[in-house]
Amino acid sequence: MTAELLWAGATALAGMLDRGEVSSVEVTEAFLARSEEVDGTLGTYLEHTPDAALAGARAADGRRAAGKPAGRFDGIPVAYKDIFCTDGVPTTAGSKILEGFVPPYSATVVERCTRAGLPMLGKLNMDEFAMGSSNENSAYKPVRNPWDTERVPGGSSGGSAAIVAAAGAPWSWGTDTGGSIRQPASLCGLVGVKPTYGLVSRYGIIAFASSLDQAGPFARTVEDAAALLSLAAGPDARDATSIPAAPPNFLDEIDGGIKGMKIGIVKEFMGEGNDPGVRTRVEEAYTRLEKLGATIEEVSLPSFEYGISAYYLVAPAECSANLARYDGVRYGLRVEGDDIIRMTSRTRAEGFGAEVKRRIMLGTYALSAGYYDAYYGKAQKVRTLIARELEEIYERVDLVACPTSPTTAFRLGERTDDPLAMYLSDVFTVAVNLAGNAAINVPCGTSPDDGLPVGLQLIAPALAEPLMFRAAYAFEGDLGWINSREARPAL
């Protein structure tokens, strides 16, 4: 029964709770035990909250017994990337500079999921301040991929991906600034969603790059991901960038199929740089979409090749401004000095890791007098070009399809000494954040070369999540991989 619970998925578990086949306490205990079993190997958690999880589960069982559940998923546990503030629970963003910080409030995402009755399993490991593509930049420990523990899970939401892939949680929350949900979802064989910018409140999410950050779900299935997003999406007066219109329920008409849809294939994304096994599976995915009734059309997005360059000017510039608040005065680490300048300098020198320092310096330089127009200003112009190109493409097609990651999971340490190689891990994802559009990773099987997961990315216009979920759901169901034993790592 335990294995059945762990691999069932949130929607199936909700049905079991409805029918009285299992209790929320039993479900939560199973995931807590599984997390404890795998975490020593994978390094997924920075903070376990078993007492809070079980208290939430008992409350959910009480509501169901009284015939007053908080919602369909009342009692299904969830875990959060450690970038979401959680009232009374330590939140570090994977950084030593926030070690010991306990927020006095919770992020909107956490509030809404708690209100829906989801017990919290704990806080998940991540690249420091969400800066990384491998989860090797955590100040505490790296995260390992359950498919092969000598390989990375992707980043920056590596803990959120790895724990769901290892059946230590039915679903989880991450954040995506340049691919930090979709890329680890691809490398771990999961569904991962980057919603339209502003669809999910950023209130209570520790900022990296404010115009790019967006929270989104990890899950084993498209249906589960759509359900979790529906629980938290919507307007929030505490976030000035929150979209004011109420979103639809993303489960509505998710099974509507894709017959008649037009899907654009990005020709610039199928050339050199892709692993042969990735190219094989993604090309098979295009054929499958066509078989399901979609019309496939090649499209060109020439500005996308400049996406990485633009992203690594815009994001560091915003990070250099956002991270200026960590000065050793108000919260987190404080290293004493003879005066405030020395104290602040020592605190930052000891508190920030190498990648964070690299991006702060790059961003500060790009914003400095004499260089602003040449670097940051030009990057913003490229950003506008990318958004316009996508708008023009969507006049011809409904969705855009491409690989999510050019490779399968790479080995730990393989790219740590080559920042450019690491940055290119997100070559297919950063443009979506620059444009503010929605995108999803849906698994398309394993590579014939190494047996590791490969992901297909479907990119939608802003606020076209319902269409995106329909296409992903149809593809997932026809492929049938996610519900097979092949989709379960051996760990």
C-alpha positions, 0 to 999 in steps of 0.5 A, spaced: 500 500 500 505 504 501 508 504 494 501 505 491 500 511 495 507 514 494 507 513 486 499 515 485 500 522 484 496 528 488 489 527 484 489 519 485 490 520 492 485 525 493 480 520 490 482 515 495 481 520 501 474 522 498 472 514 498 475 513 505 480 508 503 486 512 506 487 518 511 491 524 510 495 522 516 497 515 513 498 519 506 503 524 510 506 519 514 508 515 508 511 521 504 515 523 511 518 516 511 520 516 504 523 523 504 527 520 510 529 514 506 532 518 500 534 525 503 541 522 506 542 520 499 539 526 495 540 532 499 533 535 498 531 538 504 534 544 508 528 543 513 524 538 515 517 539 518 514 533 520 510 535 526 507 541 522 505 536 516 502 531 521 498 536 525 496 539 518 494 532 516 490 531 522 486 537 521 484 535 514 482 528 516 477 532 521 474 536 516 473 530 512 470 527 517 465 533 519 463 533 511 467 540 511 473 539 507 477 545 505 477 543 498 478 537 493 486 536 495 485 537 502 490 533 506 495 532 500 502 534 503 506 539 499 513 541 500 516 548 498 523 551 495 526 554 501 525 561 497 518 561 499 517 565 506 514 560 511 511 563 518 515 560 524 520 556 519 527 557 517 528 560 510 535 561 507 534 561 500 540 556 500 545 562 502 549 562 509 547 570 509 540 568 511 542 562 516 537 562 522 532 567 519 525 565 521 520 569 517 514 572 521 509 571 515 508 566 509 508 567 502 502 568 498 503 561 495 504 558 502 498 561 505 493 559 499 496 552 499 495 552 507 488 554 506 486 549 501 488 544 506 495 542 504 500 540 510 507 542 509 512 537 509 518 541 509 523 546 505 527 544 499 534 545 497 536 550 492 541 554 488 543 560 493 538 565 491 536 561 485 542 562 481 544 556 478 542 550 473 545 544 477 543 545 484 551 545 486 551 552 488 547 551 495 551 553 501 549 547 504 550 541 500 548 539 493 542 535 490 543 529 487 538 526 481 534 520 483 535 517 476 543 517 477 546 520 484 552 522 480 548 527 476 545 533 477 537 534 478 538 541 474 537 548 478 535 552 481 529 548 484 533 542 484 530 539 491 523 541 489 524 536 482 528 531 486 524 529 491 518 529 487 521 524 482 524 520 488 516 519 490 518 523 497 512 528 495 506 528 491 508 535 488 512 541 490 513 548 489 519 552 485 521 558 482 523 559 475 527 566 473 530 563 467 528 556 467 529 553 474 523 549 474 522 547 467 530 545 466 530 540 473 523 538 471 526 535 464 532 532 467 528 529 473 522 526 468 517 531 471 512 536 469 514 543 471 510 549 469 513 556 469 506 560 469 505 567 465 509 573 469 504 575 474 499 569 474 502 567 481 503 572 487 511 573 488 509 576 495 513 572 500 518 569 495 525 572 496 527 576 490 533 574 485 530 578 479 524 581 480 521 582 473 523 575 471 521 571 477 515 566 477 513 561 482 510 554 479 509 547 480 512 540 480 508 534 479 508 527 476 502 529 471 500 535 467 493 534 471 496 535 478 501 540 476 494 544 473 491 543 480 496 545 484 497 552 480 489 553 480 490 553 488 495 559 488 494 563 482 490 569 482 490 577 484 494 579 490 494 586 492 500 585 496 504 584 489 504 590 484 506 586 479 500 581 480 495 580 474 488 583 477 484 578 473 481 572 476 484 566 472 480 560 470 480 553 473 486 550 469 483 543 470 477 545 466 477 542 459 484 539 460 482 533 456 479 537 450 485 534 446 489 538 440 485 537 434 486 543 430 491 546 434 497 549 430 504 548 433 510 552 431 517 548 431 523 553 432 528 551 427 534 555 431 533 550 437 534 543 433 541 544 431 548 543 434 548 543 441 543 538 442 545 531 445 543 526 439 538 522 444 535 529 446 534 530 439 531 523 437 526 524 443 523 531 441 523 529 434 518 523 436 514 528 440 513 532 434 511 526 430 506 524 436 503 531 436 501 531 429 498 524 430 494 527 435 491 532 430 495 538 431 498 542 425 506 542 425 509 548 422 516 550 422 518 557 425 524 562 426 525 566 432 532 569 430 533 573 436 532 567 441 540 566 440 541 572 444 537 570 449 542 568 454 546 574 453 540 578 454 538 574 460 545 574 464 545 582 463 538 583 466 538 578 471 544 580 474 543 587 474 536 586 478 540 581 483 545 586 484 539 591 486 535 586 490 541 583 494 543 590 497 539 589 502 543 583 505 548 588 509 548 584 516 544 590 520 537 587 519 537 580 519 541 573 517 548 573 518 552 579 521 560 579 521 563 584 526 567 589 523 571 596 526 565 600 522 559 599 518 563 599 512 567 593 514 562 590 517 557 590 511 563 588 507 565 582 511 558 579 512 557 579 504 564 576 503 562 570 508 555 570 507 555 570 499 557 564 495 562 564 489 556 564 483 552 570 487 558 574 488 559 573 480 552 575 478 552 581 483 559 584 480 556 583 473 550 586 474 553 592 478 558 593 472 552 593 467 548 598 471 554 603 472 555 610 469 558 609 462 556 602 461 549 602 462 547 603 455 552 599 452 550 593 456 543 593 460 540 598 456 542 594 450 539 587 453 532 590 454 532 592 447 533 585 445 528 583 451 523 587 447 525 584 440 524 577 443 517 578 446 515 581 439 518 575 435 513 571 439 507 575 438 508 575 431 509 567 431 503 567 435 499 570 430 500 564 426 501 558 431 497 557 438 503 554 441 511 553 440 514 547 441 522 545 442 527 541 447 527 544 454 534 542 455 539 541 450 542 535 454 540 530 459 542 530 466 550 532 466 555 529 472 556 533 478 562 537 478 562 537 470 560 544 469 562 548 475 569 550 473 566 553 466 560 558 468 558 559 460 557 552 459 553 552 465 549 558 463 548 554 456 544 549 460 538 554 460 539 556 452 532 554 451 528 557 457 531 564 458 527 567 453 520 565 455 522 569 462 524 575 458 518 575 454 513 573 460 510 568 457 507 561 460 511 554 458 511 547 461 516 541 461 512 535 459 517 528 459 517 525 452 521 519 455 528 517 456 534 518 451 536 512 447 543 514 449 544 514 457 537 512 459 535 519 462 529 523 462 528 528 456 523 534 456 519 537 451 517 544 452 511 547 450 511 555 450 504 559 450 502 566 449 501 570 456 495 567 460 494 561 455 495 556 460 489 552 459 491 551 451 498 549 454 495 544 459 490 541 454 496 540 449 501 537 454 495 533 457 494 530 450 501 528 449 502 525 456 496 521 455 498 518 448 505 517 450 503 513 457 510 514 459 509 517 466 504 512 468 509 506 467 514 503 471 519 506 466 518 513 469 520 511 476 528 512 478 531 506 481 533 509 487 
